[in-house]
Amino acid sequence: MSDSLQSFIGQSLRRVLYYRPEGEANTDLNWPGFHDVGQGVELVFDTGRFFVTWDNAADEELSVYPGCMVDFLRTGVFEDVSAHPDWQGHIGQPLAALRLLPNEAAVQIGGQQVLIVTAEVDPGTLQIEGRTDNLVVFFGPELRDAFFAQYPDTPAE
């Protein structure tokens, strides 16, 4: 983890924003335990913020940047999901760890893990499939593990 992100360890999570493409504005893509996000997840802490996004420059890779998503992602819609039941238990909890893996960011907030993965949810079937230009947030390892079981060549955490 870079020094700029290390400074967030121990800080309390205050707010969470998703960055969605304009075509997905006002569409509920949050299901209990997992959310289809679109392009970015911004986590706001006591003294700053960082965001996770998929990166065009590195196929199927995620990037984490300090600062605001709006400075990086110029078009789309920002959705404040801090009050969503899946996030409520994390608000006010300290960031314990952040690990960036291929196709995945593992965020430890309080005693719980939130996993951000390059994937997409089919809203009709709720099937989760790998995708390089979309993010899904998993609130716990069970759904994440079931997703990655589809891809036996992907190393487990």
ABEGO torsion letter per residue (X at the ends): XBAAAAAABGBBBABBBBBBBAAABGBBABBBGBBBAEABBBBBBAAEBBBBBBBAABBGBBBBBBEBAAAABABEBBBBAAABAAAAAABGBBBABBBBBBGBBBBBBEABBBBBBBBBBBAAAGBBBBBAABBBBBBEAAAAAAAAAABAABBBX
